[in-house]
Amino acid sequence: QVQLVESGGGLVQAGGSLRLSCAASGSILSINAMGWHRQAPGKQRELVARIGTSGTIKTADSVKGRFTISRDNAKNTVSLQMNSLKPEDTAVYYCNANTIAGGDYWGQGTQVTVSS
């Protein structure tokens, strides 16, 4: 089992920045990729960015050049630096971890609201 706890959401004006963090605990040695997804009201959950243990990164086209994912394997954390935020970035952001055994774990979510 892996537990994920997010922090760092909030309200920000368009053009501003926020940094999300996620701390993993439990069976951390089994974790493979970690990442961030988001879900806006009335929309499906979508991948924002993902990073593997070797540092391989996948980023959604909608946030490329604005969001940066990073990972600290020693501290078992993954972070998402979000710059130049837009109202359409408003969503609940979820931390995600995949394990070597195929497990899929989610945090409780943190609200990000970008006002115009």
Disulfide bonds with the S-S distance in Angstrom:
Cys22-Cys95 2.06
